Amino acid sequence: MIRKVMIDGTPIACRVNDGGFVEGRKGIVFVHGSGGNHSLWEGQYGGLQREFNVAGLDLPGHGLSGGAGERDVMRYVQWVKKTIGALGLRGPVLVGHSLGAAISLNFAIREGYLLSAIVPVGGGVKMPVNPAILEKIHTDLPSVISMVVKFAISRPNRDAVGPWLQEELEKGNPDILHGDLFACDRMDIASEVASIAIPALVVCGDDDKMTPPDLSRFIAGAIPGARLALIEGAGHYVMREKPEEFNRVLAEFVRSLA
C-alpha cells in the first residue's frame, strides 16, 4: 500500500507492507535511481514483506511524492534520513539502485549509525555522465530514453523489462532526470568509501553496461567486510531482470545481520 509522510511540508510517498509494518521485524528501505520511482522494486515487495518491514520511497519530485528534485546527492540523503524517521523505522537496511546506490553510500559515510547495513545496487564511487546525455535530455529526450533502454538491460531481458523502463522514463519529468544525473556526475567518494563501518552487500548484474561490475568490485574491496554479489545474466536493472535471484541474496544478507 502507499503511505505518505510529510517532510518539511512536502508529501513523500512510500510503498509499504500491505496492512502496515509488523513490530519486531527488520526493516528494508528501497531507493530508486535517476528519474525513477518506487515501482522499480515491484518484484521485491510481495515476497519480502512476508518477512520484513519494507518501504520503497519516491524521492521528492518523483512518482507520487510532491516537491522538486535535487541536484546534489547529499540533499537526497537528508530526505531519505527524514523519511526513515517519519516512518518509524529504526536501523533499517538501506537498499539503493544507481543514484539510490550513491545515496546509500553517502548516507553510510556520513550517518551510518542510523542504519543496520547498506546494499548499493549498480553503483560506483564515481558515476560520471556523458555531457551529451545531459544536454540531450532537454533537446532529444526520446533518443536518450532509447539509449538507456538498450544499454541498461541485458539483451535477453529487453523484451520483458524494456517496455516498463521506457514507459517509466517517458512519463517522468526531464528536469528531474537531468538533476538526478547531474547529482551523480558531481559525486566522488573514492577517498571516503573505506570509512564505511557498517555491513554492506554490494550487488551488480554481471552484464551491467551502465555501471560495470568492476565499479562494484571496487566498492566491495574498499568497505571492510563487505560482500559482493554479481547476478548472472542481468544488466543495470538487476532487480527487475532477475528478481528471484536478487531477492534471495538480499534476504539472506538481511537475515545474517545481528
C-alpha positions as a printed Julia matrix, in Angstrom:
258×3 Matrix{Float64}:
  0.0     0.0     0.0
  1.02    3.64   -0.42
  1.74    5.67    2.69
  2.56    9.36    2.6
  4.57   11.19    5.24
  5.11   14.94    5.46
  8.75   16.01    5.34
  9.3    19.75    5.77
  5.85   20.39    4.31
  6.38   18.06    1.34
  4.4    14.81    0.95
  6.75   11.88    0.38
  5.14    8.69   -0.92
  6.3     5.24    0.18
  5.17    1.79   -0.88
  4.99   -0.13    2.39
  3.77   -3.5     3.65
  0.15   -4.25    2.85
 -1.51   -3.78    6.22
  1.38   -1.79    7.65
  4.57   -2.66    9.48
  4.86   -5.57   11.91
  6.63   -4.78   15.16
  9.9    -6.58   15.73
 10.71   -7.23   12.09
 13.85   -5.97   10.38
 13.27   -3.06    8.03
 14.37   -2.64    4.42
 14.17    0.76    2.72
 14.43    0.88   -1.07
 15.58    3.97   -3.0
 15.19    4.12   -6.78
 17.56    5.59   -9.35
 17.59    8.66  -11.59
 14.17    9.68  -12.85
 12.62    6.61  -11.24
 10.07    5.81   -8.57
  9.02    3.08   -6.15
  7.68    0.85   -8.96
 11.29   -0.17   -9.66
 11.02   -2.59   -6.74
  7.67   -4.17   -7.67
  9.3    -7.6    -7.82
 10.57   -7.24   -4.25
  7.54   -6.13   -2.24
  5.38   -9.26   -2.47
  7.88  -11.8    -1.21
  9.99   -9.71    1.13
  7.09   -8.12    3.02
  6.19  -11.55    4.37
  9.38  -11.47    6.44
 10.48   -7.84    6.68
  9.08   -4.33    7.02
  9.67   -2.87    3.57
  9.37    0.69    2.3
 10.01    1.83   -1.26
 10.47    5.59   -1.3
  9.62    8.07   -4.03
 12.26   10.78   -3.76
 10.88   14.36   -3.85
  9.67   15.27   -7.32
  9.43   11.59   -8.29
  6.48    9.24   -8.59
  3.72   10.11   -6.14
  5.84   12.45   -3.99
  5.5    16.2    -4.04
  8.2    18.82   -4.25
 11.05   19.21   -6.67
 14.07   17.02   -7.2
 17.6    17.83   -6.08
 20.9    18.29   -7.9
 23.09   17.0    -5.08
 23.32   13.5    -3.62
 23.71   14.71   -0.03
 20.47   16.67   -0.27
 18.74   13.45   -1.2
 20.43   11.74    1.75
 18.72   14.21    4.07
 15.33   13.48    2.52
 15.85    9.75    2.96
 17.04   10.2     6.53
 13.97   12.25    7.47
 11.62    9.85    5.7
 13.05    6.86    7.56
 12.47    8.74   10.8
  8.9     9.66    9.85
  8.13    6.04    9.01
  9.35    4.97   12.44
 11.89    2.51   11.08
 14.89    2.09   13.37
 18.16    0.86   11.93
 16.84   -0.34    8.58
 18.86   -1.81    5.75
 19.12    0.85    3.04
 18.98   -0.58   -0.49
 19.64    1.84   -3.34
 19.89    1.49   -7.1
 22.2     3.67   -9.23
 21.5     7.18   -7.85
 19.98    5.32   -4.91
 23.26    3.41   -4.51
 25.06    6.75   -4.35
 22.58    7.87   -1.71
 23.11    4.71    0.35
 26.91    5.02    0.21
 26.89    8.71    1.16
 24.39    8.03    3.95
 26.67    5.3     5.34
 29.73    7.54    5.15
 28.07   10.44    6.96
 25.48    8.87    9.27
 25.88    5.12    9.09
 24.99    4.73   12.77
 21.34    5.21   11.76
 21.39    2.1     9.57
 21.93   -1.63   10.1
 23.53   -2.06    6.69
 23.56   -0.82    3.11
 23.02   -2.57   -0.2
 24.27   -0.42   -3.09
 23.0    -1.89   -6.38
 24.59   -0.89   -9.67
 26.6     1.91   -8.11
 30.05    3.43   -8.08
 32.22    5.77   -6.04
 32.2     7.99   -9.11
 29.29    8.0   -11.56
 30.25   10.28  -14.45
 27.57   11.08  -17.03
 28.34   11.86  -20.66
 27.8    15.64  -21.15
 25.98   14.9   -24.42
 23.37   12.9   -22.49
 22.79   15.76  -20.05
 22.3    18.12  -22.98
 20.05   15.78  -24.96
 17.65   15.31  -22.05
 16.24   18.72  -22.96
 16.78   18.61  -26.73
 16.2    14.98  -27.74
 14.75   13.03  -24.81
 13.43   10.12  -26.94
 16.95    9.26  -28.1
 18.21    9.34  -24.51
 15.43    7.0   -23.4
 16.09    4.62  -26.3
 19.78    4.52  -25.44
 19.1     3.85  -21.76
 16.68    1.02  -22.54
 19.2    -0.52  -24.94
 22.25   -0.37  -22.73
 20.74   -0.66  -19.24
 19.07   -4.04  -19.76
 20.86   -7.25  -20.69
 19.86   -8.28  -24.22
 17.96  -11.48  -23.26
 15.82   -9.47  -20.81
 14.96   -6.47  -23.01
 11.62   -7.75  -24.31
 10.41   -8.41  -20.76
 11.81   -5.34  -18.98
 12.31   -2.76  -21.75
  8.67   -1.65  -22.22
  8.28   -0.99  -18.48
 11.5     1.06  -18.34
 10.62    3.04  -21.45
  7.18    3.89  -20.09
  8.57    4.96  -16.71
 11.17    7.25  -18.29
  8.68    8.73  -20.78
  6.22    9.76  -18.08
  8.92   11.31  -15.89
  9.94   14.96  -15.7
 13.02   15.74  -17.85
 14.15   18.41  -15.4
 14.09   15.88  -12.57
 16.02   13.33  -14.63
 18.6    15.96  -15.54
 19.04   16.98  -11.91
 19.44   13.38  -10.8
 22.11   12.63  -13.41
 23.83   15.93  -12.63
 24.0    14.86   -8.96
 25.55   11.54   -9.96
 28.04   13.25  -12.25
 29.28   15.52   -9.46
 29.8    12.76   -6.91
 33.24   11.45   -5.97
 33.58    9.44   -2.76
 36.59    7.36   -3.8
 38.64    8.62   -0.87
 35.79    8.19    1.66
 34.15    4.86    0.93
 36.64    2.92    3.07
 35.36    4.81    6.12
 32.03    2.97    5.97
 31.8     0.99    9.19
 28.51   -0.89    8.8
 27.82   -4.14    6.92
 27.44   -3.85    3.17
 26.23   -6.12    0.4
 27.28   -4.79   -3.0
 25.08   -6.06   -5.85
 25.55   -5.78   -9.6
 24.39   -7.57  -12.71
 27.3    -9.32  -14.39
 26.2    -7.76  -17.71
 25.73   -4.22  -16.36
 27.0    -1.81  -19.0
 25.86    1.37  -17.23
 27.8     0.73  -14.01
 30.08   -2.2   -14.88
 30.88   -4.87  -12.27
 34.39   -3.52  -11.69
 32.81   -0.48  -10.02
 31.03   -2.76   -7.57
 34.17   -4.81   -7.06
 35.98   -1.61   -6.06
 33.27   -0.69   -3.56
 33.22   -4.17   -2.03
 37.0    -4.2    -1.8
 37.12   -0.8    -0.12
 34.46   -1.32    2.56
 35.77   -3.53    5.4
 33.94   -6.86    5.46
 31.68   -6.06    2.52
 30.16   -8.86    0.46
 29.84   -8.83   -3.32
 27.01  -10.47   -5.29
 27.27  -10.5    -9.09
 24.0   -11.77  -10.51
 24.39  -13.75  -13.7
 22.51  -12.72  -16.82
 21.42   -9.31  -15.54
 22.19   -5.78  -16.6
 21.75   -2.5   -14.72
 18.14   -3.25  -13.72
 19.08   -6.44  -11.93
 16.12   -6.36   -9.51
 13.73   -6.31  -12.48
 15.69   -8.65  -14.72
 16.39  -11.35  -12.13
 14.0   -10.68   -9.22
 14.16  -14.14   -7.65
 17.96  -14.17   -7.52
 18.04  -10.6    -6.27
 15.51  -11.28   -3.53
 17.38  -14.4    -2.44
 20.75  -12.7    -1.96
 19.12   -9.69   -0.3
 17.04  -11.76    2.13
 19.99  -13.97    3.03
 22.07  -10.88    3.78
 19.4    -9.22    5.93
 18.83  -12.44    7.87
 22.56  -12.65    8.58
 22.6    -9.3    10.37
 22.64   -9.36   14.15
